[in-house]
Amino acid sequence: MEQKTKHQILVIEDEQDIRESLLDILTLEGYSVASAENGLQGLEEISKKKPDLILCDIMMPDMDGFEVMKKIRQLFPMFEIPLVYITALSERKDFRQAMNLGAEDFITKPFTVDELLTCLEVRLEKSQSIEHRISRELDKIEEEIQRQTDALLQKLKTQEKDLAELNDVKGELEVKLSMKENEAQNESMNMVDLTNMLINLERTINSELERIDITDREKKTFTLLKNRIKSRTKFYNPRSIFQTSFDKSYPHFSSRLTAIYPTISPTEITIACGLATDHTTDSLANLLNILPDSIRKTKYRLKQKLGLNRDENLSEYLKKFKMESI
């Protein structure tokens, strides 16, 4: 009984008698239960408090169980909530569709109390280990990081070859580099998104490590996962990857900038490279993981160091400087 009180079950069922019957059974078994009479209310309940498991009817008006599952995956992508469908025998033909959407199991009407409780206990036991869920999320992110890194390295090699072939044709080179800039900017933002996902996972782990009832095994597992994240963020740095990509495209920009303006700091150089490739204040803030206000202050100092007048446009100056450095 004590173990079950930790589990929050959400019941989404449009038939009142069935819904109330489920609430009575689960409450008596010691579960914490919330309910919704349709899919929309169910999504609202999830936004208030993430349940440990969802019991959901398939055939409901307005939004059926399949649509509920799709919405959950779209609105709460970081939540791995097991979903068990309540279905009538006539709906069994829809099992395959439900499994493809990510359903964990089915309870077929009519069902016994023992069948219901056994199903819930098995699914909760399988999914309750948060360290396993975090580990799976981390595996997915690491795979995506590796894919993007491999793709970036291949693009850098191609870019280097293009630069060598077009070195004597400046006009053609300018056009080609300009076409590449939007790709590079999108890639750097994708890197920022992945880094933010790693940061969110680390926050979840830190929260778990602060639990009073954490076991030694859990503490060891969470610490290992945290170290995995730290090692990955150490080498997967969006700022350094962006700078490397930029320097490959414009190898003389940074060195020429520091030679003419020796007081410029490394952070100011990165911001200058970003402004030269149409990065906004917000995108630079995400790239460098600092506040937008800090970017604005740095832009102001950079403008002073470059000796620009108040009316002169910093981004336009740096774009011109970039093309002169080819």
C-alpha positions, 0 to 999 in steps of 0.5 A: 500500500505504501509503495502505491501511494507514490503513483499518480494515475490519470483516468481519461474515460467519457462514460461516467459509471466506468470512470467512477468505478475506476476511481473507486478501485484505484483509490481503495488500492492506495493510488493517487487518482485524477480523472478527465471525461474527455481528451482535452481535460486529460491534457489539462490534467497532465499539464498540471501534474505529470502522472505516472501512468494514464488509463485512456478509453479509445472511443471518445467523442471529439478527441479519441484515444489515438489523438490523445496519445499524439497530443501527449507526444507533441505537447510533452515530448520530454515526458515518457508517460506509459499509456494503457488503453481501455478498449472494447472487444470490437476495437481490437482491430485497432491494437496495431495502430495504438502500439505504433503510437506508443501504447504500453498495454490494453485492458479489454472491456469487460475486465476484472479488478485483478486484471486491471491491477495486475496490468497497472502494477506491471507497467508501473514497475517497468516505467518507474525507474527514472534513471532508465528513462533519463538514460534512454533520453541521453542515448537519443541525444548522444546519437543525434549529436554524433549524427550532426557532428559527422554531418558538420565534419563532412560539410567542413571538408566540402567547404574547404574543397570549395574554397580551394577551387574558387579561391581565384574567383571572388565573385563566385566565392561570395555567392557560394559562401552566402548560400552556406551561411543560412545552413550554418546558422540553422545548424548552430541553432540545432546544436543549441537545442540539443545542448538545452535538452542536455541541460534539462536532463541534468536539472532533472538528475539534480532534482532526483539527487536531492530527494530525501529517500534516494537510495545508494544505488540510485545515487550512484546511477544518477551520478554516472548519468550526470558525468555522462552529460558533463563529458558530452557538453564539454566536447559538444560546445555549440560556441566552439563548433560555430567558431570552427565552422565560421573560421573554415569559411572565412579563415582570415576574418578573426586574425585580421580583426584582432590584428587591426583591433588588438583589444577585442576579447575572444567572446567579442570575436565570436559575437562579431562572427555571429553578427557577420552571418546575420545572427540576431541578439537572441540567437547569439545569447542562446549560442553563448548561453548568456543573457540577451542584455549581455549581448547588447552590452558587448555589441556596444563595447565592440562598436566602440573598439571598432571606432564606429560612429553612433549612426554606423551599423555594426552588423553591416560593417562586420559583413563588409569586413568579412567579405574583405577578408576573403 
